[in-house]
């Protein structure tokens, strides 16, 4: 389990450095302009950056390595975390699924943020699976 916590710490350091050093912002205006027709069709009255903030505001603190080990000891927390962390941004907000098929590397801060959240989710889900496997082995 210690290795998985260290992995989460490395993910945090790697992406925080990349995201914080990028002064370009999320380029949301450019994204909205480039995909204007799709946004009008699929998410006409939505605020993309508010939904992105909602997603990251759940994932990042939930995956905080300082308290994650303690939180996964509680069965209800594990269940809730698995339920929400197993979903990508596009599963949380299916109205933006049209963006999934595009390479978002032209929007590096946004792309890094989404990759960061995906890696955090994957890392915590690995921790939960390891914890649950250890529990199962304990009672065999």
N, C-alpha and C positions, 0 to 999 in steps of 0.2 A: 504494500500500500504506500509505503514511503516513496517508492520510485514514481508512483502516479502523482503524488503531491508535488514532487520535484518537477515532474513533467508539466504540471499546471503552472508552476512558478516560472518555468522557462517560456512557456507559451505567453504568459502575462508580460514578462520582460521583453520578449521579442516583438510582440504586437504593440505594446504600449510605446516602445521606442519608435516604431515605424509610424504609428498614428499620431503621436505627439509631435514628431519632427515634421510632419506634413502640414504646412501652413496654408494649404490650398482650400481647406474646408471640405465639405462633402460633395461639392459641385452639384448640389441638388438642383439648382436652377438650370444648369446645363443638361442634366439628366431629364428633367421635366420638359425642357424644350425639345431635346432629341427624340423623346418618346411621347410627344404631346398627343398624337392621335390615339396611341394605346392607353394612355392615362385617361383621356376623355371617354374612351369606350369602356374600359375595365374598372376604373376608379375615379369617376367624374367629380365627386365631391369629397375626396379624401385628401389627407395631408400626409404625404409620404414620410417626411422627416419626423413627424409626430409618431407615426407607427414604428419607424425605425428606433426612435428613442424609447418607446414602450418596450420593444423587444430587448434592446440592449440593457435597459434598466432592470429587466427581470434576470436576464442571463448572467450578466457580469457579477452582480453581488451574490447571486445564487451559487455561482461557481468559485467564489472566493476561497482560495486554498487555506486561509487562516482558520476558517471554521467548518470547512466542508466535512472533515472526518467526524466531527461531533454531530453534525446535522444528519449524516447518512445512517447514524445509529438508530434513529427513530424511523419506524416502519412507515408511518404516514408521510413524513418528509420524503423518504425515498420514493414512495409511490407518486407523490405530486411532482417531485423533481423529474422522475423518469417520464412521466406523462408530458411535461412541458419541454424538457430538454431534448426529447427525441424528435421534436418538430423544428424544422428550419424556419427562418424568417418567412419564407414563401408559403410554408404550411400554416404559420400563424396568421398570415395575411394573404390568402389565396388570390385576392384581387390584383396582386402584383406578380403573379406567376408568369406573366408575359415577359418579365425581365430575366427570368431564369435561363432562358435559352441564349442570352447574349453574354458576351465577354464584357465584364464591367471593369476591366483593367484600365480603361480610359478615365475611370473615376477612382483613383488609387486609394483615397481615404475611405470611401464607401466600400470598396472591394476588400481592403484590409480589415475594416470593421466587421463585415460579414464573415470573412475567413476566420477572424479572431473568435467570434461568437461560435462558429461551427466547431472549431478546435476545442474551445472550452467545454462545450456541450459533450463532445465526444470523449474528452478526458474524464469528465465527471461521470458520464454513463459507464465508462470503464471501471471507475472506482466503485460505483454502486454494484456493478456486476461482480467485481472481485469480492466485495464485502458480502454480498448475498451468497456467493459460492463458498466463501469461508464459513458462513453460518450453516449452510447446508451440510458441509463436510463435518462440522462440529457435532451435528446431531445424527450422523449416520450410524 
